[in-house]
Amino acid sequence: MKIRTRLALGAGVQTALVVLLVAAAQFLTLRSFLAVAEYERLEMLLPRLEQELASRPLGTGAPLEIQALPRNVDVRVWQGGRVVAQTPAFPPVPRTLPPGYQASAGHDVLVASVTLNGRPATAQLASDVLGVVNPLRAYLRALTVSAPAAALLVALLSFWLAGRLLRPLTELERAAEGVGREGDLRAPLPGARGRDELGRLAGVLQTTFGQLAEVREREADFTRAAAHDLRSPLAALKMRLQGALSGPRTPQELRNELAEALTDVERMRHLTDHLLLLARGTREVERAPLSLAHLAGEVVDRAREHAPEVPLEFEARGDTTILGDAALLTHLIDNLVGNGIRHGRGAAMQVAVRESGETAVLVVSDAGPGVPPEVLGRLTEAFYRLDASRSGEGNGLGLAIAHQIAQAHGARLTIDNGLSSGLRVSVVFDRGLPGAEPPH
């Protein structure tokens, strides 16, 4: 069943229930008002009854018949234990009824005291219930017509109104089907700028589709770039192995070719590690107390061993204990230092770690040529390199992975050119992360 039909039926049933509840309340109120009005009418007849009986002699024989009252009211009067006046059709109402207004023998009966010839007497005025029942019956008959009519009318109006309100949803559904059929995730959706619920839904869907388009584009770029970077060392490795098998080689020649092949394998392993780390994301970040200065010092020591020709200074100040994943942070620092060594062209480098209030700051800078200011924002993109030919040892993943690791730790990574020359990368860590245990 469609939403439009369900809404119309729900509105109709709801209207019928409301009408019935209101009608029940009105019925009880109307019955109470009619009963009070009948009681007041009978009370108003008492003076008239006294006046009529006072003008007529009350004998000691049969009770006096009373004819001058309204047609639907009967009266019985007794004095001294004897009935002195009575209408011919007085119902069988017991004489023992207490004073007041009550129902008896299918009539509404008022028992009250009157005065006849200066002596007290008791009068019973009985009115049939038609004066109360007939208006209530008429009200119920009208209700049996008006309640279904109101429910039907509300259901029809709700069906029409629901169609008007759900029309943008139908258009949005067609547009979403078109996006899925044609594959254009950036196609505009109708009503995306509206301020109502459907407009907000369309806006969320359009934003989500745009994000999916970006993810798909990044995945395509990622796949092409990974295939490109893996193809080069694989082709070089294949050529070296084919050369080694093409003819006789001396042990030294074979050793040299195997060493070159091992270098190609190491490049592929390094690239594979980067790809796996980039795909890992932030799902497995372990937060434990560690010294950022200690991790940076170890990375600097290894870098000095592998690149002794590059002047590399290290400075640590204050308490640099943070909460983080030691393996990921080591990879971050290693990538930043390796990027400086690789692109600084042998210029002097500095790695500084310092405490700054509630934060710990890691700064890796070099005195190399730097980069154009307009491309600083793209350096953290996966596989982005200034060299359009994509040659060299780098694979364009170092800074992208460093940026992702920083984000996983809630840190802020910024890249800018130095004051005189070179590139400077700063990573600011909070000293404590929400939900993690504080360092001891």
C-alpha positions as CSV (number, residue, x, y, z in Angstrom):
1,M,0.0,0.0,0.0
2,K,1.4,3.4,-1.0
3,I,2.2,6.1,1.5
4,R,-0.5,8.3,0.0
5,T,-3.2,5.7,0.5
6,R,-2.0,4.9,4.0
7,L,-2.0,8.5,4.9
8,A,-5.6,9.0,3.5
9,L,-6.9,5.9,5.4
10,G,-5.1,6.9,8.6
11,A,-6.6,10.4,8.4
12,G,-10.1,9.1,7.7
13,V,-9.9,6.6,10.6
14,Q,-8.5,9.2,12.9
15,T,-11.2,11.7,12.0
16,A,-13.9,9.0,12.6
17,L,-12.4,8.3,16.1
18,V,-12.2,12.0,16.9
19,V,-15.8,12.5,15.8
20,L,-17.0,9.6,17.8
21,L,-15.2,10.7,20.9
22,V,-16.5,14.3,20.6
23,A,-20.0,12.9,19.8
24,A,-19.9,10.8,23.0
25,A,-19.0,13.8,25.1
26,Q,-21.6,15.9,23.4
27,F,-24.2,13.1,23.9
28,L,-23.5,12.9,27.7
29,T,-23.6,16.7,27.9
30,L,-26.8,17.0,26.0
31,R,-28.5,14.3,28.1
32,S,-27.5,16.1,31.2
33,F,-28.8,19.4,29.9
34,L,-32.1,17.9,28.9
35,A,-32.5,16.2,32.3
36,V,-31.9,19.5,34.1
37,A,-34.3,21.3,31.7
38,E,-37.0,18.7,32.4
39,Y,-36.4,19.0,36.2
40,E,-36.8,22.8,36.0
41,R,-39.9,22.5,33.9
42,L,-41.5,20.2,36.5
43,E,-40.6,22.6,39.3
44,M,-42.3,25.4,37.5
45,L,-45.5,23.4,37.4
46,L,-45.7,23.2,41.2
47,P,-47.2,26.7,41.7
48,R,-49.6,26.1,38.9
49,L,-50.7,22.8,40.5
50,E,-51.2,24.5,43.9
51,Q,-53.3,27.3,42.3
52,E,-55.6,24.9,40.4
53,L,-56.2,22.7,43.5
54,A,-56.8,25.7,45.7
55,S,-59.6,26.8,43.4
56,R,-61.4,23.4,43.5
57,P,-62.9,21.8,46.6
58,L,-61.2,18.6,47.7
59,G,-64.0,16.2,48.8
60,T,-63.7,13.1,50.8
61,G,-64.7,10.8,47.9
62,A,-62.8,9.8,44.8
63,P,-59.6,11.7,44.0
64,L,-60.0,14.8,42.0
65,E,-59.0,14.5,38.4
66,I,-56.5,17.1,37.1
67,Q,-56.8,18.1,33.5
68,A,-55.0,21.5,33.2
69,L,-51.4,20.3,33.1
70,P,-49.2,19.6,30.0
71,R,-50.1,16.5,28.0
72,N,-47.0,14.6,28.9
73,V,-47.1,15.3,32.6
74,D,-49.1,13.3,35.1
75,V,-49.7,14.3,38.8
76,R,-50.6,12.5,42.0
77,V,-51.2,14.4,45.3
78,W,-51.9,12.9,48.7
79,Q,-52.6,14.6,52.0
80,G,-52.7,12.9,55.3
81,G,-52.1,9.5,53.7
82,R,-55.0,9.9,51.3
83,V,-54.8,10.6,47.5
84,V,-56.7,13.8,47.0
85,A,-56.0,14.5,43.3
86,Q,-54.6,12.5,40.4
87,T,-54.5,12.6,36.6
88,P,-56.2,9.6,34.9
89,A,-53.0,8.2,33.3
90,F,-50.7,8.5,36.2
91,P,-48.1,5.7,36.0
92,P,-47.5,3.1,38.7
93,V,-45.0,5.1,40.6
94,P,-44.5,4.0,44.2
95,R,-45.7,6.4,46.9
96,T,-42.6,5.7,48.9
97,L,-40.2,7.6,46.6
98,P,-38.1,10.1,48.6
99,P,-38.4,13.8,47.8
100,G,-36.3,14.9,44.8
101,Y,-35.9,14.2,41.0
102,Q,-35.5,10.6,39.9
103,A,-36.5,8.0,37.4
104,S,-39.2,5.5,38.0
105,A,-41.7,3.4,36.0
106,G,-40.2,4.8,32.7
107,H,-40.8,8.4,33.8
108,D,-38.9,11.2,35.3
109,V,-40.5,11.9,38.6
110,L,-40.3,15.0,40.8
111,V,-41.5,14.4,44.4
112,A,-42.0,17.7,46.2
113,S,-44.1,19.3,49.1
114,V,-47.1,21.5,48.3
115,T,-49.7,23.4,50.4
116,L,-53.4,22.7,50.0
117,N,-55.9,24.8,52.0
118,G,-53.1,25.7,54.4
119,R,-52.2,22.1,55.1
120,P,-49.0,20.3,53.8
121,A,-49.3,17.7,51.1
122,T,-47.0,15.7,48.8
123,A,-47.1,15.9,45.0
124,Q,-45.6,13.5,42.5
125,L,-45.1,14.9,39.0
126,A,-44.2,12.3,36.4
127,S,-43.0,13.2,32.9
128,D,-42.5,10.6,30.2
129,V,-38.9,10.3,28.9
130,L,-39.7,11.2,25.4
131,G,-38.8,14.8,26.1
132,V,-35.3,13.6,26.7
133,V,-35.1,10.5,24.6
134,N,-36.4,12.0,21.3
135,P,-33.8,14.8,21.1
136,L,-31.0,12.2,21.9
137,R,-32.4,9.9,19.2
138,A,-32.4,12.7,16.7
139,Y,-28.8,13.5,17.6
140,L,-27.7,9.9,17.1
141,R,-29.4,9.7,13.8
142,A,-27.7,12.8,12.6
143,L,-24.4,11.4,13.9
144,T,-24.7,8.2,11.9
145,V,-24.7,10.4,8.8
146,S,-22.3,13.1,9.7
147,A,-19.5,10.9,11.1
148,P,-18.9,8.7,8.0
149,A,-19.4,11.7,5.8
150,A,-16.7,13.7,7.7
151,A,-14.3,10.7,7.7
152,L,-14.8,10.2,4.0
153,L,-14.3,13.9,3.2
154,V,-11.1,14.0,5.3
155,A,-9.8,10.9,3.7
156,L,-10.4,12.3,0.2
157,L,-8.8,15.7,1.1
158,S,-5.9,13.9,2.8
159,F,-5.4,11.7,-0.4
160,W,-5.3,14.8,-2.5
161,L,-3.0,16.7,-0.1
162,A,-0.7,13.7,0.2
163,G,-0.4,13.6,-3.5
164,R,0.6,17.2,-3.6
165,L,3.1,16.8,-0.8
166,L,4.6,13.6,-2.1
167,R,5.0,14.8,-5.7
168,P,8.5,16.1,-5.0
169,L,9.4,12.7,-3.5
170,T,8.2,11.1,-6.7
171,E,10.4,13.5,-8.7
172,L,13.3,12.8,-6.4
173,E,12.8,9.0,-6.9
174,R,12.9,9.4,-10.7
175,A,16.0,11.5,-10.5
176,A,17.7,9.0,-8.2
177,E,16.8,6.2,-10.6
178,G,18.3,8.3,-13.4
179,V,21.5,8.7,-11.4
180,G,21.8,5.0,-10.9
181,R,21.0,4.2,-14.5
182,E,23.2,6.8,-16.1
183,G,26.0,6.7,-13.5
184,D,26.2,10.5,-13.2
185,L,26.6,10.9,-9.5
186,R,27.0,14.7,-9.8
187,A,23.7,15.3,-11.5
188,P,21.5,17.8,-9.6
189,L,18.5,16.5,-7.7
190,P,15.2,18.3,-7.7
191,G,14.4,20.2,-4.5
192,A,17.9,19.9,-3.1
193,R,17.8,23.5,-2.0
194,G,14.4,23.3,-0.3
195,R,14.1,24.0,3.5
196,D,11.5,21.4,4.3
197,E,12.1,17.7,5.1
198,L,12.1,16.6,1.5
199,G,14.4,19.4,0.5
200,R,16.8,18.4,3.3
201,L,16.6,14.8,2.1
202,A,17.3,15.8,-1.4
203,G,20.3,17.9,-0.2
204,V,21.7,15.0,1.8
205,L,21.3,12.6,-1.1
206,Q,23.0,15.0,-3.5
207,T,25.9,15.5,-1.0
208,T,26.2,11.8,-0.6
209,F,26.2,11.2,-4.3
210,G,28.8,13.8,-4.7
211,Q,31.0,12.2,-2.0
212,L,30.5,8.8,-3.7
213,A,31.6,10.4,-7.0
214,E,34.7,11.8,-5.3
215,V,35.4,8.3,-3.8
216,R,35.0,6.7,-7.2
217,E,37.2,9.2,-8.9
218,R,39.9,8.8,-6.1
219,E,39.7,5.0,-6.4
220,A,40.1,5.3,-10.2
221,D,43.1,7.6,-9.8
222,F,44.5,5.4,-7.0
223,T,44.2,2.3,-9.2
224,R,45.8,4.0,-12.2
225,A,48.6,5.5,-10.2
226,A,49.3,2.2,-8.3
227,A,49.4,0.3,-11.5
228,H,51.8,2.9,-13.0
229,D,54.1,2.8,-10.1
230,L,54.1,-1.0,-9.8
231,R,54.6,-1.4,-13.6
232,S,57.9,0.4,-13.7
233,P,59.8,-1.7,-11.1
234,L,58.2,-4.9,-12.5
235,A,59.3,-4.0,-16.1
236,A,62.8,-3.2,-14.8
237,L,62.9,-6.5,-12.8
238,K,61.7,-8.4,-15.9
239,M,64.4,-6.9,-18.1
240,R,67.2,-7.7,-15.6
241,L,66.0,-11.3,-15.2
242,Q,65.8,-11.7,-18.9
243,G,69.2,-10.2,-19.3
244,A,70.6,-12.6,-16.7
245,L,69.2,-15.5,-18.5
246,S,70.1,-14.4,-22.1
247,G,73.7,-15.6,-22.0
248,P,76.7,-16.6,-19.9
249,R,77.4,-14.3,-16.9
250,T,80.3,-14.2,-14.5
251,P,79.4,-14.6,-10.8
252,Q,80.1,-10.9,-10.3
253,E,77.8,-9.9,-13.1
254,L,75.1,-12.2,-11.8
255,R,75.6,-10.7,-8.3
256,N,75.3,-7.2,-9.7
257,E,72.1,-8.0,-11.6
258,L,70.6,-9.8,-8.6
259,A,71.4,-6.7,-6.5
260,E,69.6,-4.5,-8.9
261,A,66.7,-6.9,-9.0
262,L,66.6,-6.8,-5.2
263,T,66.5,-3.0,-5.4
264,D,63.4,-3.2,-7.7
265,V,61.8,-5.8,-5.4
266,E,62.4,-3.5,-2.4
267,R,60.8,-0.6,-4.3
268,M,57.7,-2.7,-4.9
269,R,57.7,-3.9,-1.3
270,H,57.9,-0.3,-0.1
271,L,55.1,0.8,-2.4
272,T,53.0,-2.2,-1.3
273,D,53.5,-1.3,2.3
274,H,52.4,2.3,1.6
275,L,49.3,1.1,-0.3
276,L,48.3,-1.2,2.5
277,L,48.8,1.5,5.1
278,L,46.8,4.0,3.0
279,A,44.0,1.4,2.7
280,R,44.1,0.7,6.4
281,G,42.7,4.1,7.3
282,T,42.0,4.9,10.9
283,R,40.3,1.6,11.9
284,E,43.2,0.2,13.9
285,V,44.7,3.1,15.7
286,E,46.0,2.1,19.1
287,R,46.2,4.9,21.6
288,A,48.9,4.4,24.3
289,P,51.2,6.8,26.1
290,L,54.5,7.3,24.2
291,S,57.2,9.9,23.8
292,L,57.1,11.7,20.5
293,A,60.7,12.9,20.9
294,H,61.9,9.3,21.5
295,L,60.2,8.1,18.2
296,A,61.6,11.0,16.3
297,G,65.1,10.4,17.7
298,E,65.0,6.8,16.5
299,V,63.9,7.8,13.0
300,V,66.6,10.5,12.8
301,D,69.3,7.9,13.8
302,R,68.2,5.6,11.1
303,A,68.1,8.4,8.5
304,R,71.7,9.5,9.4
305,E,72.9,5.9,8.8
306,H,71.2,5.7,5.4
307,A,71.9,9.2,4.2
308,P,75.2,10.3,6.0
309,E,75.8,12.9,3.4
310,V,72.7,15.0,4.5
311,P,73.3,17.2,7.5
312,L,70.4,16.3,9.9
313,E,69.9,18.1,13.2
314,F,67.6,16.9,15.9
315,E,66.2,19.0,18.8
316,A,63.7,18.0,21.6
317,R,62.3,20.3,24.3
318,G,59.9,19.7,27.1
319,D,57.5,16.8,27.8
320,T,56.3,15.4,24.4
321,T,54.3,12.5,25.8
322,I,51.2,11.9,23.7
323,L,48.6,9.2,23.2
324,G,49.0,7.4,19.9
325,D,50.0,4.4,17.9
326,A,53.8,3.9,17.9
327,A,54.0,2.1,14.6
328,L,51.8,4.6,12.8
329,L,53.6,7.6,14.3
330,T,57.0,6.1,13.4
331,H,55.8,5.7,9.8
332,L,54.6,9.4,9.8
333,I,58.0,10.7,11.0
334,D,59.9,8.4,8.7
335,N,57.8,9.6,5.7
336,L,58.4,13.3,6.6
337,V,62.1,12.8,7.1
338,G,62.4,10.6,3.9
339,N,60.5,13.2,1.9
340,G,62.9,15.9,3.1
341,I,66.0,13.9,2.2
342,R,64.6,12.8,-1.2
343,H,63.4,16.3,-2.3
344,G,65.8,18.5,-0.4
345,R,68.6,17.7,-2.8
346,G,71.1,17.1,0.0
347,A,70.4,20.3,1.8
348,A,70.6,20.5,5.6
349,M,67.5,19.3,7.5
350,Q,66.2,19.8,11.0
351,V,63.7,17.7,13.1
352,A,62.4,19.5,16.1
353,V,60.0,18.2,18.8
354,R,58.8,20.5,21.5
355,E,56.1,20.9,24.1
356,S,53.7,23.8,23.6
357,G,51.2,24.1,26.3
358,E,48.6,21.4,26.0
359,T,50.1,20.2,22.7
360,A,53.3,18.6,21.3
361,V,54.6,19.9,18.0
362,L,56.7,18.0,15.5
363,V,58.5,20.1,12.8
364,V,60.5,18.6,9.9
365,S,62.2,21.2,7.7
366,D,64.8,21.3,5.0
367,A,66.8,24.0,3.2
368,G,66.0,22.6,-0.2
369,P,64.4,24.4,-3.1
370,G,60.9,24.2,-1.7
371,V,57.7,24.0,-3.9
372,P,55.6,26.6,-5.6
373,P,53.0,28.1,-3.2
374,E,50.1,27.2,-5.5
375,V,50.7,23.4,-5.1
376,L,51.2,23.3,-1.3
377,G,47.6,22.2,-0.8
378,R,48.0,19.2,-3.2
379,L,51.1,17.7,-1.6
380,T,49.0,15.5,0.7
381,E,47.1,14.0,-2.2
382,A,47.8,10.4,-2.9
383,F,50.2,9.9,-5.8
384,Y,50.6,13.6,-6.4
385,R,54.2,14.6,-7.5
386,L,55.6,17.7,-8.9
387,D,57.3,15.6,-11.6
388,A,54.7,15.0,-14.2
389,S,56.6,12.0,-15.6
390,R,56.4,10.3,-12.2
391,S,60.1,9.3,-12.4
392,G,62.4,8.9,-9.5
393,E,62.3,6.8,-6.3
394,G,59.2,8.4,-4.7
395,N,55.7,7.2,-5.3
396,G,53.7,10.2,-4.2
397,L,52.3,8.5,-1.1
398,G,54.6,9.7,1.7
399,L,52.9,12.9,2.6
400,A,49.4,11.5,1.9
401,I,50.0,8.7,4.4
402,A,51.5,11.2,6.9
403,H,48.5,13.4,6.6
404,Q,46.1,10.4,7.1
405,I,48.0,9.2,10.2
406,A,47.9,12.7,11.6
407,Q,44.1,12.8,11.1
408,A,43.8,9.4,12.7
409,H,45.4,10.9,15.9
410,G,43.4,14.1,15.8
411,A,46.5,16.1,14.9
412,R,46.8,19.0,12.5
413,L,49.4,18.7,9.7
414,T,50.4,21.8,7.8
415,I,52.9,22.3,5.0
416,D,54.5,25.6,4.0
417,N,57.7,27.0,2.5
418,G,60.4,28.1,4.9
419,L,61.3,31.7,5.5
420,S,64.4,31.6,3.3
421,S,64.1,28.3,1.4
422,G,63.0,24.7,1.7
423,L,59.9,23.0,2.9
424,R,58.5,22.9,6.5
425,V,56.0,20.3,7.7
426,S,54.4,20.8,11.1
427,V,52.2,18.3,13.0
428,V,50.5,19.5,16.2
429,F,49.3,16.8,18.6
430,D,46.9,17.2,21.5
431,R,48.6,15.9,24.7
432,G,45.5,13.8,25.5
433,L,42.7,12.2,23.3
434,P,39.1,11.9,24.4
435,G,38.2,8.4,25.6
436,A,41.8,7.3,26.0
437,E,43.6,6.7,29.3
438,P,46.0,9.5,30.3
439,P,49.7,8.8,30.3
440,H,51.4,7.6,33.5
